Amino acid sequence: MKTPQPAHKAIDWHAVLGPVLAATEHDPRAVSPLELEALESATFAHVRRAIRPRPTLPMDQLPFASEPVPWFQRGRFIVDTGIPPPVRPGAFLHYAAGDYYIQDAGSMLALALCNIQPGDWVCDTCAAPGGKSSAVLESLNGQGILLANEVIRSRLAILNLALVRCGYGNHLTTNLEVEELRQLCGRAFDCVLVDAPCTGQTMVARGKQSMAAFGAVQIEHSSARQQRILRESAGLVKPAGRLVYSTCAYSFAENEQIVQDFIDGHPGWRLSFVEGLEAWQSPIAEGCYRVWPHRQGCSGAFAALLVNDADTTESANLNDSLRRPQSLSASQRRWEPLATLPQSVDWMPGIDSGQWWRSRDQLHRFDAHLPAAWIETAAVAGINIAESHSQRADSNTGERWTPSYASSLLSAETTDLPLLELDDARAIRFVAGEAVPYDGGDGRWCIATWRSRRLAWGKLTRGTLKNHFPKALRQTAIA
């Protein structure tokens, strides 16, 4: 007999929401005391599933019904037909092929405020697992720069995977504290996204946080850290640039209070109203926005847009002083610039633009506009093109380089690569990690595709396509 689980302790919403709740008597934008029961119930319930399709994907090619996320039109709520079993968006070949990213609709609120345009230089200071960063990269459409930074090193792998699936080559990932990032880059960015570490109160239903997230101790701890991160992140923003601050917390102390305290202490910065998002504006601060689970059907989220109107001369001088990284000794250097590609990378034609750097047994490509000092000093990865399997790690001569997953997806720059189209049955086997029967030339590298979507590299050997689909993305149950 299953032991019944104890009911959760009621949340002190008055303490958590503070003036956000106190201001609600006649303001439909805020949560009234009469809604608290519904808010608490929704906080512990599963929310509507949502995805973010690739911008070029026609909506009629999605394998399930969907409807727009009102605050971010590129996002889609999955429509529940009421017919079991429920839709599992991660169980389709379309997902393996990168047609969409599974993302809570609440986290898309910050993307609406970023309003990324092609050519922007963007920094995501707290980027893992990569939902917002990959959306930024798609919005850049190959023009501009994304620096995706993640402080927790163990989260870099999932971040890099999310970025390379976009198929662009204009990003750099780093593993720095925000203070170090500011010292390295200075005021280099048109937009800085601060998806701040927080109590994670909106994620208790997913089992990622406990009820302690609603306690005063955790809120106070998170608030102090958020103040520091926001203050340092502001030093990355160009004059007239924008900073988007977001959390997945309900508490006033982690949201409106953080940005208002920052504005009060930093002359020249202001909160900025976003046209079209009036329905989700905070009742107590223009330029701040909230979505709620009991109203919008997504996890709760907060986001604010701040603009740097500070004096341009002062900003430029600060920028010059901060862009001088410390020189690395020979023993400290991880990256070695390469003038040309190794001759043995003959399976990768048509991709000679950009910067080529070697990191031990990996070959990475970086955007041509990235400062070399950023790469040498702080890069964890760009686009990992190939890996060396030679014992002679100090020389390109005689090395055997094999292609990496990322190089198969650089669709905009590599149009003459050998493609091998798979039917549905073979594609299902391929994304599950199996070798696939296929007649063809022995020893030939090619890119497996499905309905013209690139999946990954494979190698034809004796009538078999050997599988190089990443283990982290393999799907064994396809709908």
KERO-985108 format. One line per 2 residues: number of its first residue (from 1); their letters; for each residue x, y, z of C-alpha. Coordinates in Angstrom, 3 decimals, decimal comma. Layout:
<recs>
NUM = A = X/Y/Z | ...
</recs>
This chain:
<recs>
1 = MK = 0,000/0,000/0,000 | 1,381/3,396/-1,027
3 = TP = 2,077/5,715/1,878 | 0,202/9,015/1,420
5 = QP = 2,464/12,023/1,021 | 2,090/14,798/3,588
7 = AH = 0,509/18,006/2,342 | 2,900/20,888/1,811
9 = KA = 3,033/23,701/4,294 | 1,012/26,729/3,203
11 = ID = 3,024/29,569/1,685 | 3,066/32,955/3,382
13 = WH = 2,240/34,872/0,218 | 1,985/38,196/2,017
15 = AV = 5,634/37,889/3,090 | 6,766/36,638/-0,332
17 = LG = 4,921/39,115/-2,542 | 4,987/42,125/-0,226
19 = PV = 3,820/45,302/-2,011 | 3,023/43,352/-5,181
21 = LA = 0,101/41,867/-3,284 | -0,688/44,962/-1,237
23 = AT = -1,233/47,012/-4,390 | -3,767/44,644/-5,915
25 = EH = -7,136/45,815/-4,686 | -8,081/47,698/-7,864
27 = DP = -5,310/46,710/-10,276 | -6,092/43,799/-12,629
29 = RA = -2,387/43,385/-13,507 | -1,534/42,112/-10,033
31 = VS = -2,644/39,172/-7,934 | -5,459/39,966/-5,515
33 = PL = -5,769/38,264/-2,120 | -8,763/36,385/-3,520
35 = EL = -6,447/34,666/-6,042 | -3,925/33,296/-3,554
37 = EA = -5,576/29,921/-3,242 | -5,548/29,488/-7,023
39 = LE = -1,932/30,704/-7,206 | -0,795/28,223/-4,579
41 = SA = -2,642/25,352/-6,235 | -1,096/26,199/-9,622
43 = TF = 2,379/26,467/-8,073 | 2,229/22,780/-7,163
45 = AH = 0,617/21,635/-10,433 | 2,121/20,805/-13,807
47 = VR = 1,945/23,685/-16,255 | 1,193/23,699/-19,978
49 = RA = 4,024/22,332/-22,078 | 5,619/24,705/-24,537
51 = IR = 8,269/24,739/-27,228 | 10,270/27,291/-29,200
53 = PR = 10,371/26,248/-32,870 | 13,267/27,098/-35,152
55 = PT = 12,410/30,501/-36,699 | 12,421/29,122/-40,261
57 = LP = 10,128/26,168/-39,481 | 6,583/26,405/-40,938
59 = MD = 4,101/25,750/-38,143 | 2,280/23,145/-40,222
61 = QL = 5,402/20,969/-39,997 | 5,146/20,558/-36,220
63 = PF = 4,001/17,017/-35,330 | 1,349/18,265/-32,890
65 = AS = -1,135/21,115/-32,536 | 0,108/24,342/-30,986
67 = EP = -0,822/27,972/-30,397 | 1,271/31,130/-29,862
69 = VP = 2,634/32,219/-26,494 | 1,035/35,692/-26,210
71 = WF = 4,096/37,516/-24,855 | 6,572/35,851/-27,251
73 = QR = 5,143/34,953/-30,613 | 7,996/32,619/-31,533
75 = GR = 7,011/30,433/-28,581 | 4,193/27,887/-28,842
77 = FI = 1,979/26,250/-26,257 | 1,231/22,608/-27,058
79 = VD = -2,528/22,177/-27,467 | -3,907/19,352/-25,352
81 = TG = -6,412/17,434/-27,463 | -7,736/15,565/-24,431
83 = IP = -7,041/12,247/-26,131 | -4,519/10,061/-24,254
85 = PP = -1,636/9,645/-24,205 | -0,513/13,265/-23,738
87 = VR = 1,884/14,738/-26,274 | 5,556/14,212/-25,373
89 = PG = 7,430/16,763/-27,500 | 10,789/15,088/-26,877
91 = AF = 9,617/11,815/-28,458 | 9,522/12,890/-32,110
93 = LH = 12,124/12,800/-34,839 | 11,425/16,506/-35,266
95 = YA = 12,988/17,121/-31,853 | 16,070/15,049/-32,658
97 = AG = 16,404/17,041/-35,881 | 16,354/20,340/-33,988
99 = DY = 12,982/21,617/-35,219 | 12,224/22,981/-31,749
101 = YI = 13,579/23,496/-28,253 | 11,429/22,408/-25,297
103 = QD = 11,128/25,468/-23,062 | 8,710/26,721/-20,433
105 = AG = 6,701/29,662/-21,744 | 7,440/31,705/-18,616
107 = SM = 11,151/31,801/-19,435 | 10,302/33,361/-22,809
109 = LA = 9,218/36,578/-21,076 | 12,854/37,680/-20,789
111 = LA = 13,392/36,957/-24,495 | 10,582/39,342/-25,394
113 = LC = 12,340/42,100/-23,440 | 15,742/41,370/-25,043
115 = NI = 14,375/42,092/-28,541 | 17,570/40,796/-30,168
117 = QP = 18,359/42,061/-33,662 | 20,857/40,582/-36,174
119 = GD = 24,232/42,227/-35,639 | 23,838/42,743/-31,875
121 = WV = 26,610/41,799/-29,485 | 24,915/39,900/-26,657
123 = CD = 26,147/38,479/-23,354 | 24,158/35,903/-21,394
125 = TC = 25,836/35,971/-17,984 | 24,116/32,885/-16,513
127 = AA = 23,477/30,857/-19,643 | 22,966/27,152/-18,776
129 = PG = 21,042/25,079/-19,672 | 20,837/27,157/-22,836
131 = GK = 17,170/27,852/-23,546 | 17,519/31,626/-23,626
133 = SS = 21,018/31,580/-25,160 | 19,938/29,370/-28,045
135 = AV = 16,951/31,656/-28,660 | 19,319/34,644/-28,759
137 = LE = 21,568/32,837/-31,238 | 18,612/32,111/-33,505
139 = SL = 17,535/35,765/-33,364 | 21,041/36,908/-34,366
141 = NG = 20,698/34,747/-37,501 | 24,456/34,423/-37,911
143 = QG = 25,186/38,143/-37,525 | 26,707/39,623/-34,371
145 = IL = 28,143/37,817/-31,357 | 26,777/35,793/-28,439
147 = LA = 28,991/35,296/-25,401 | 27,311/32,613/-23,291
149 = NE = 28,805/32,486/-19,814 | 28,129/29,852/-17,150
151 = VI = 29,703/29,934/-13,699 | 29,023/26,261/-12,859
153 = RS = 31,460/24,218/-14,922 | 29,425/21,000/-14,783
155 = RL = 26,639/22,754/-16,735 | 28,812/23,760/-19,695
157 = AI = 28,275/20,550/-21,666 | 24,491/20,927/-21,848
159 = LN = 24,884/24,628/-22,676 | 27,290/23,937/-25,560
161 = LA = 24,989/21,244/-26,921 | 22,022/23,634/-26,962
163 = LV = 24,077/26,245/-28,806 | 25,593/24,028/-31,492
165 = RC = 22,148/22,636/-32,341 | 21,230/26,095/-33,642
167 = GY = 23,635/25,645/-36,562 | 25,438/28,991/-36,276
169 = GN = 29,100/29,761/-35,661 | 29,013/33,172/-33,967
171 = HL = 29,127/32,254/-30,290 | 31,676/31,800/-27,530
173 = TT = 31,151/30,044/-24,197 | 33,035/31,033/-21,058
175 = NL = 33,234/29,861/-17,452 | 33,849/33,025/-15,417
177 = EV = 32,464/34,882/-12,466 | 30,627/37,974/-13,668
179 = EE = 33,314/40,197/-12,107 | 35,955/38,450/-14,229
181 = LR = 33,773/38,753/-17,307 | 33,408/42,498/-16,778
183 = QL = 37,164/42,897/-16,360 | 37,816/40,985/-19,590
185 = CG = 35,162/42,463/-21,887 | 34,242/45,897/-20,556
187 = RA = 31,245/47,669/-22,074 | 31,188/45,598/-25,263
189 = FD = 27,554/44,497/-25,528 | 24,345/45,895/-26,968
191 = CV = 22,308/43,590/-24,723 | 23,213/41,752/-21,521
193 = LV = 20,873/39,080/-20,182 | 21,043/38,328/-16,455
195 = DA = 18,903/35,270/-15,749 | 19,904/35,491/-12,125
197 = PC = 20,351/32,566/-9,730 | 17,329/32,720/-7,454
199 = TG = 15,266/30,743/-4,969 | 13,499/29,008/-7,868
201 = QT = 10,122/29,257/-6,148 | 8,228/28,654/-9,381
203 = MV = 9,909/25,265/-9,877 | 8,736/23,419/-6,775
205 = AR = 6,252/21,411/-8,848 | 9,146/20,035/-10,931
207 = GK = 10,952/18,828/-7,812 | 13,869/21,187/-8,406
209 = QS = 13,269/23,225/-5,256 | 11,940/22,597/-1,760
211 = MA = 9,584/24,656/0,373 | 12,658/26,306/1,890
213 = AF = 12,709/28,462/-1,244 | 9,827/30,463/0,230
215 = GA = 11,631/31,095/3,520 | 13,206/34,388/4,517
217 = VQ = 16,726/32,910/4,779 | 16,901/31,701/1,164
219 = IE = 15,223/34,825/-0,183 | 17,719/37,047/1,638
221 = HS = 20,663/34,941/0,442 | 19,485/35,015/-3,176
223 = SA = 18,768/38,736/-3,047 | 22,303/39,577/-1,909
225 = RQ = 23,820/37,486/-4,703 | 21,472/39,008/-7,296
227 = QR = 22,461/42,545/-6,303 | 26,133/41,711/-6,858
229 = IL = 25,545/40,010/-10,208 | 23,345/42,822/-11,512
231 = RE = 25,834/45,476/-10,450 | 28,754/43,723/-12,163
233 = SA = 26,727/42,850/-15,262 | 25,883/46,513/-15,795
235 = GL = 29,575/47,086/-16,504 | 29,208/44,973/-19,668
237 = VK = 26,561/47,178/-21,304 | 27,399/49,734/-23,996
239 = PA = 26,113/53,309/-23,686 | 22,456/53,241/-24,826
241 = GR = 22,567/49,443/-24,464 | 20,051/47,360/-22,566
243 = LV = 20,158/44,906/-19,690 | 17,420/42,337/-19,073
245 = YS = 17,153/40,976/-15,533 | 15,007/37,883/-14,966
247 = TC = 14,243/35,231/-12,345 | 11,996/32,239/-11,815
249 = AY = 10,998/33,513/-8,364 | 7,814/35,143/-7,085
251 = SF = 9,319/37,180/-4,271 | 9,331/40,978/-4,425
253 = AE = 12,758/41,015/-2,732 | 14,313/39,132/-5,675
255 = NE = 12,539/41,068/-8,396 | 11,162/44,639/-8,312
257 = QI = 13,168/45,513/-5,241 | 16,452/44,377/-6,842
259 = VQ = 16,053/46,469/-9,988 | 14,645/49,486/-8,158
261 = DF = 17,557/49,501/-5,699 | 19,936/49,287/-8,652
263 = ID = 18,270/52,213/-10,447 | 18,340/54,294/-7,255
265 = GH = 22,067/53,711/-6,850 | 23,132/54,116/-10,493
267 = PG = 22,348/57,506/-12,066 | 22,020/57,242/-15,822
269 = WR = 20,183/53,920/-15,759 | 16,416/53,668/-16,162
271 = LS = 13,682/51,062/-16,370 | 12,122/50,952/-19,826
273 = FV = 8,514/50,258/-20,829 | 8,011/47,607/-23,555
275 = EG = 5,170/48,228/-25,962 | 2,874/45,248/-26,391
277 = LE = 3,529/43,751/-22,955 | 1,156/45,989/-20,997
279 = AW = -0,998/43,036/-19,912 | 1,905/41,546/-17,959
281 = QS = 3,395/44,690/-16,438 | 4,109/44,691/-12,713
283 = PI = 1,594/46,785/-10,738 | 4,362/48,607/-8,878
285 = AE = 7,153/49,225/-11,417 | 7,066/50,248/-15,078
287 = GC = 9,556/48,230/-17,096 | 8,996/45,157/-14,884
289 = YR = 6,846/42,243/-16,045 | 5,393/39,064/-14,516
291 = VW = 3,526/35,968/-15,653 | 1,633/33,718/-13,221
293 = PH = 0,872/29,978/-13,371 | -2,797/30,283/-12,392
295 = RQ = -3,410/32,915/-15,063 | -1,134/32,105/-17,977
297 = GC = -0,693/28,354/-17,469 | 3,122/28,517/-17,420
299 = SG = 5,647/28,547/-14,608 | 5,821/31,948/-12,940
301 = AF = 8,492/34,347/-14,175 | 9,743/37,909/-13,739
303 = AA = 11,716/40,104/-16,152 | 12,767/43,754/-16,253
305 = LL = 14,331/45,914/-18,974 | 16,981/48,460/-17,948
307 = VN = 18,650/50,932/-20,320 | 22,095/52,504/-19,923
309 = DA = 21,786/56,257/-20,512 | 25,053/56,991/-18,687
311 = DT = 27,599/59,478/-20,057 | 29,278/58,012/-23,148
313 = TE = 32,717/59,479/-22,449 | 32,881/57,952/-18,994
315 = SA = 31,702/54,596/-20,354 | 34,288/54,594/-23,137
317 = NL = 37,154/55,277/-20,726 | 35,980/52,484/-18,440
319 = ND = 35,730/50,168/-21,421 | 39,340/50,874/-22,455
321 = SL = 40,681/50,196/-18,966 | 38,849/46,910/-18,563
323 = RR = 39,719/45,310/-21,887 | 43,318/44,560/-20,986
325 = PQ = 43,444/40,911/-19,854 | 46,423/39,568/-18,008
327 = SL = 48,999/37,847/-20,211 | 49,152/34,078/-19,924
329 = SA = 52,360/32,154/-19,512 | 53,114/29,309/-21,931
331 = SQ = 52,058/26,741/-19,307 | 48,725/28,520/-18,774
333 = RR = 47,756/28,736/-22,442 | 45,036/26,345/-23,478
335 = WE = 44,431/27,748/-26,959 | 46,776/27,838/-29,943
337 = PL = 45,779/29,905/-33,016 | 46,079/28,178/-36,389
339 = AT = 46,718/30,021/-39,642 | 45,148/27,246/-41,744
341 = LP = 43,123/24,093/-41,283 | 45,044/20,820/-40,924
343 = QS = 45,307/19,038/-44,271 | 43,616/15,928/-42,906
345 = VD = 40,339/17,809/-42,377 | 39,502/17,072/-45,992
347 = WM = 35,929/16,019/-45,165 | 35,075/19,649/-44,228
349 = PG = 35,094/21,770/-47,404 | 33,750/25,285/-47,708
351 = ID = 34,300/26,549/-44,168 | 37,521/28,530/-44,193
353 = SG = 36,218/31,816/-42,736 | 36,584/32,833/-39,115
355 = QW = 39,349/32,048/-36,647 | 40,769/28,570/-36,124
357 = WR = 42,098/27,644/-32,694 | 43,337/24,386/-31,271
359 = SR = 42,709/23,282/-27,714 | 44,660/20,102/-27,024
361 = DQ = 42,952/17,468/-29,182 | 40,082/19,688/-30,380
363 = LH = 39,800/22,065/-33,320 | 37,424/25,006/-32,805
365 = RF = 36,169/27,752/-35,076 | 35,369/31,222/-33,709
367 = DA = 33,743/34,192/-35,375 | 36,239/36,467/-37,140
369 = HL = 35,090/39,495/-35,104 | 35,776/38,006/-31,668
371 = PA = 38,773/39,576/-29,882 | 41,593/37,045/-29,780
373 = AW = 42,248/38,005/-26,156 | 38,767/36,791/-25,179
375 = IE = 39,432/33,414/-26,777 | 42,931/32,940/-25,398
377 = TA = 42,030/34,120/-21,902 | 38,568/32,737/-21,258
379 = AV = 37,104/30,538/-24,017 | 35,721/27,144/-23,102
381 = AG = 34,395/26,480/-26,591 | 33,401/27,972/-29,902
383 = IN = 32,276/25,542/-32,583 | 34,080/22,238/-32,030
385 = IA = 34,765/21,217/-35,615 | 36,969/18,165/-35,183
387 = ES = 38,891/15,989/-32,735 | 42,378/14,577/-33,136
389 = HS = 43,096/10,905/-32,519 | 46,840/11,122/-33,042
391 = QR = 49,437/10,393/-30,384 | 51,340/13,437/-31,637
393 = AD = 49,359/16,190/-29,961 | 52,097/18,774/-30,628
395 = SN = 51,894/18,651/-34,426 | 49,363/18,615/-37,242
397 = TG = 51,566/16,329/-39,337 | 50,099/12,863/-39,702
399 = ER = 47,193/13,521/-37,372 | 43,842/11,877/-37,963
401 = WT = 40,976/14,304/-37,375 | 37,387/13,105/-37,100
403 = PS = 34,372/15,412/-37,425 | 32,426/16,631/-34,406
405 = YA = 28,661/16,966/-34,162 | 28,669/20,774/-34,419
407 = SS = 30,296/20,807/-37,854 | 27,424/18,796/-39,343
409 = LL = 24,945/21,554/-38,486 | 26,672/24,640/-39,891
411 = SA = 24,119/24,688/-42,681 | 24,517/28,314/-43,699
413 = ET = 28,223/27,946/-44,396 | 28,681/24,382/-45,603
415 = TD = 26,461/23,709/-48,568 | 28,724/21,264/-50,406
417 = LP = 29,041/18,560/-47,763 | 28,007/14,992/-48,644
419 = LL = 24,429/14,439/-47,427 | 22,739/11,068/-46,977
421 = EL = 18,920/11,144/-46,719 | 17,310/8,587/-44,391
423 = DD = 13,716/7,433/-44,481 | 11,648/7,448/-41,281
425 = AR = 12,579/3,907/-40,262 | 16,302/4,438/-40,682
427 = AI = 16,192/7,870/-39,068 | 14,508/6,390/-35,971
429 = RF = 17,304/3,846/-35,686 | 19,965/6,489/-36,294
431 = VA = 18,801/8,865/-33,526 | 18,634/5,869/-31,183
433 = GE = 22,384/5,403/-31,725 | 22,235/2,353/-33,973
435 = AV = 24,276/1,596/-37,062 | 22,063/1,733/-40,160
437 = PY = 22,291/-0,480/-43,274 | 23,087/1,686/-46,303
439 = DG = 24,847/0,887/-49,575 | 27,606/3,341/-50,422
441 = GD = 31,297/4,068/-50,648 | 33,467/2,575/-47,934
443 = GR = 35,311/4,929/-45,616 | 33,301/7,986/-46,675
445 = WC = 32,156/10,563/-44,138 | 28,668/11,962/-44,774
447 = IA = 25,916/13,786/-42,907 | 22,749/11,826/-42,233
449 = TW = 19,606/13,841/-42,943 | 15,890/13,296/-42,433
451 = RS = 13,400/15,309/-44,488 | 16,350/17,566/-45,346
453 = RR = 17,111/18,216/-41,663 | 20,689/17,472/-40,713
455 = LA = 21,042/14,893/-37,930 | 24,760/14,172/-37,488
457 = WG = 27,836/12,709/-39,126 | 28,054/9,058/-40,055
459 = KL = 30,667/6,957/-41,806 | 29,839/4,476/-44,543
461 = TR = 31,697/1,211/-44,038 | 30,873/-2,095/-45,746
463 = GT = 27,218/-1,312/-46,395 | 26,645/0,212/-42,967
465 = LK = 26,320/3,808/-41,844 | 28,246/3,960/-38,580
467 = NH = 26,583/6,199/-36,050 | 28,035/9,453/-34,693
469 = FP = 24,813/10,953/-33,283 | 25,620/12,429/-29,824
471 = KA = 24,849/10,108/-26,935 | 23,277/12,937/-24,943
473 = LR = 20,617/13,430/-27,665 | 19,783/9,833/-28,478
475 = QT = 16,113/8,857/-28,428 | 15,019/5,279/-27,955
477 = AI = 11,241/5,863/-27,955 | 9,929/7,713/-30,997
479 = A = 6,241/8,604/-31,345
</recs>
